Amino acid sequence: MAVKLNGMNTDRKLELLEIYKLHAELADKETIMKNLVVTEEIWKEGNMYTAYCPELDVVSCGTDIEEARSNLLEVIEIQLEESARLGTLKAFLEDAGYDLNTPQSTLQLDKQVIAFNQRTIPLGVF
């Protein structure tokens, strides 16, 4: 389902990142190739763009949308590589809500972005 977000189609917001190796910590100690689906939230703050991945709780920024997205991908890759190196990748992904026991080649949470809106809420008198 495509939702317009400030004129931008959110189909672009969800994408498969790179193929990641879920290292020896998983299953029977052999490397398993999986895809990981994450959400990118892009925010404009002043002259900068902030990119946030809520599933993995990582953030980055850039001077334009593409730089913010590219930097976010790099931060995600570093987070996954370091977690794998430390032997905590399985726990990190499970804590994020991913089911690592799925026979599917793609790890995806059981949620979809269906709307993203800004809303004004009255605060009363200050």
Buried (B, 14 or more C-beta within 10 A) or exposed (E): EEBEBEEEEBEEBEEEBEEBBBBBBBEEEEEBEBBBBBBBBBEEEEEEBBBBBBBBEBBBBBEEBEBBBBBBBEBBEEBBBEBBEEEEBBEBBEEBEBEBEEEEEEBBBEEEBEEEEEEEEEEEEE
